[in-house]
Amino acid sequence: MENIVWHPHKVSKEARSNLKSQKPCLIWFTGLSGSGKSTVANAVDDLLHEQGYHTYVLDGDNVRHRLNKDLGFSDDDRVENIRRIGEVSNLFVDAGLIVLSAFISPFTSDRRMVRDMLPEGEFIEVFVNTPLEVCEQRDPKGLYQKARAGEIKNFTGIDSAYEVPENPEIIIDTAELNLKECAQLVLDYLIEKKLLQKSELKEKTA
């Protein structure tokens, strides 16, 4: 872009993450509405926080209340929604945090766009693979009922497509596993990939 120059920081990403005794990463929860993305993300966040890790949760509804309140749910707006949150997530990772983002993010190209923003190994895609019929039975916000009645247009899973991740790092089915088991799957992956450096967490989750 013209007349815009990147200003380098003296304190590096590595220095920030070393100070926190952790390796920064973005854990990206994707799945249908009602699949349990936010619930699992918050459970993982709670466990990591208890062990002294520096984390932050970005939730789809929360972000649309402020940062992305100008966006609707057309395909173009959905793409822009994910682009913005990808950039925000990338900044948080650069600050040395473990970021947990919970977004439907229905399009493969959008999730790939965010993955490409980060260095290899720092984007962890968690596919919350809960069947549509289970999500619709739960319907915690009454959105499926409204979508079936035609009150909501472009609703993922009803009249807007969800593109299933091809090679996610983690797959979770909240219809088969309880919340503790779902959170443990994510923690096990972080430990396996040596993204967590504090020994007490390894001991408690062994």
Secondary structure as GFF3:
##gff-version 3
##sequence-region A 1 206
A	DSSP	alpha_helix	13	19	.	.	.	ID=ss1
A	DSSP	beta_strand	25	30	.	.	.	ID=ss2
A	DSSP	alpha_helix	37	50	.	.	.	ID=ss3
A	DSSP	beta_strand	55	59	.	.	.	ID=ss4
A	DSSP	alpha_helix	60	65	.	.	.	ID=ss5
A	DSSP	alpha_helix	75	94	.	.	.	ID=ss6
A	DSSP	beta_strand	98	102	.	.	.	ID=ss7
A	DSSP	alpha_helix	108	115	.	.	.	ID=ss8
A	DSSP	beta_strand	123	128	.	.	.	ID=ss9
A	DSSP	alpha_helix	132	138	.	.	.	ID=ss10
A	DSSP	alpha_helix	143	148	.	.	.	ID=ss11
A	DSSP	beta_strand	170	172	.	.	.	ID=ss12
A	DSSP	alpha_helix	179	192	.	.	.	ID=ss13
A	DSSP	alpha_helix	199	205	.	.	.	ID=ss14
###
